């Protein structure tokens, strides 16, 4: 698995653990520093608590 994807998924998992729900793409961008295009490349098309 690509390091960028691993770090992004780890950040999303941490967000879900803290907030109880998944973040928006803009929130992921803020946390990870990735562009919206980078996030689209790094994350599955439809993510959820079970997908992560």
C-alpha atoms as a printed R data frame, in Angstrom:
   type eleno elety resid chain resno       x      y      z
1  ATOM     1    CA   UNK     A     1   0.000  0.000  0.000
2  ATOM     2    CA   UNK     A     2   1.307  3.434 -0.916
3  ATOM     3    CA   UNK     A     3   2.565  5.460  2.084
4  ATOM     4    CA   UNK     A     4   0.349  8.453  1.225
5  ATOM     5    CA   UNK     A     5  -2.729  6.215  1.255
6  ATOM     6    CA   UNK     A     6  -1.655  4.593  4.543
7  ATOM     7    CA   UNK     A     7  -1.181  7.968  6.214
8  ATOM     8    CA   UNK     A     8  -4.473  9.301  4.861
9  ATOM     9    CA   UNK     A     9  -6.408  6.251  6.031
10 ATOM    10    CA   UNK     A    10  -4.733  6.483  9.443
11 ATOM    11    CA   UNK     A    11  -5.777 10.135  9.704
12 ATOM    12    CA   UNK     A    12  -9.363  9.267  8.738
13 ATOM    13    CA   UNK     A    13  -9.471  6.436 11.281
14 ATOM    14    CA   UNK     A    14  -8.202  8.810 13.978
15 ATOM    15    CA   UNK     A    15 -10.858 11.376 13.013
16 ATOM    16    CA   UNK     A    16 -13.618  8.751 13.225
17 ATOM    17    CA   UNK     A    17 -12.322  7.620 16.627
18 ATOM    18    CA   UNK     A    18 -12.433 11.204 17.893
19 ATOM    19    CA   UNK     A    19 -15.626 12.447 16.223
20 ATOM    20    CA   UNK     A    20 -17.687  9.267 15.790
21 ATOM    21    CA   UNK     A    21 -18.199  9.807 12.056
22 ATOM    22    CA   UNK     A    22 -16.155 10.223  8.931
23 ATOM    23    CA   UNK     A    23 -14.719 13.602  7.967
24 ATOM    24    CA   UNK     A    24 -15.555 15.507  4.817
25 ATOM    25    CA   UNK     A    25 -13.025 15.583  2.000
26 ATOM    26    CA   UNK     A    26 -12.166 19.189  2.894
27 ATOM    27    CA   UNK     A    27 -11.563 18.171  6.507
28 ATOM    28    CA   UNK     A    28  -9.284 15.345  5.331
29 ATOM    29    CA   UNK     A    29  -7.403 17.870  3.210
30 ATOM    30    CA   UNK     A    30  -6.961 20.113  6.236
31 ATOM    31    CA   UNK     A    31  -5.683 17.260  8.417
32 ATOM    32    CA   UNK     A    32  -3.400 15.594  5.864
33 ATOM    33    CA   UNK     A    33  -2.314 18.525  3.713
34 ATOM    34    CA   UNK     A    34  -3.301 16.578  0.603
35 ATOM    35    CA   UNK     A    35  -5.051 18.269 -2.289
36 ATOM    36    CA   UNK     A    36  -8.606 17.191 -3.055
37 ATOM    37    CA   UNK     A    37  -7.231 15.284 -6.061
38 ATOM    38    CA   UNK     A    38  -4.649 13.592 -3.853
39 ATOM    39    CA   UNK     A    39  -7.359 12.491 -1.466
40 ATOM    40    CA   UNK     A    40  -9.470 11.129 -4.300
41 ATOM    41    CA   UNK     A    41  -6.460  9.093 -5.390
42 ATOM    42    CA   UNK     A    42  -5.585  7.890 -1.871
43 ATOM    43    CA   UNK     A    43  -8.999  6.892 -0.542
44 ATOM    44    CA   UNK     A    44 -11.570  4.371 -1.723
45 ATOM    45    CA   UNK     A    45 -14.445  5.863 -3.722
46 ATOM    46    CA   UNK     A    46 -16.956  5.333 -0.934
47 ATOM    47    CA   UNK     A    47 -15.493  5.088  2.536
48 ATOM    48    CA   UNK     A    48 -17.264  4.425  5.771
49 ATOM    49    CA   UNK     A    49 -16.397  3.162  9.214
50 ATOM    50    CA   UNK     A    50 -16.526 -0.416  7.870
51 ATOM    51    CA   UNK     A    51 -14.575  0.362  4.686
52 ATOM    52    CA   UNK     A    52 -11.674  1.749  6.691
